[in-house]
């Protein structure tokens, strides 16, 4: 996509940098999920109680969950945009377009293969 929009970077370099960007952005969701899952496995937090708290608008768990999910999305777009800008030399709208499409492609992959 970046090359199609006039980028100059190679596929191999893009793949390497996008891998680091994906790992860093994913940490925004993995760390809180790991903590919540560990607490639930240890029996310190019942899943039903936690789920109800997450589903209750403006409860502390609702706010925490949405905060890290928003951070996850924003970090993906920012890190992918950095790859497009630094490696491919893309301008503003092109960088954000490739970042958004890259994020959607990654989420589509997760939805199809990991779900």
Buried (B, 14 or more C-beta within 10 A) or exposed (E): BBEEBEBEBEEEEBEEBBEEBBEEBBBBBEEBEEEBEEEBEEEEBEEEEBEEBBEEEEEEBBEBBEEBEEBBBEBBBEBBBBBBBEBBBBEEEBBBBBBBBBBEEBEEEEEEEEE
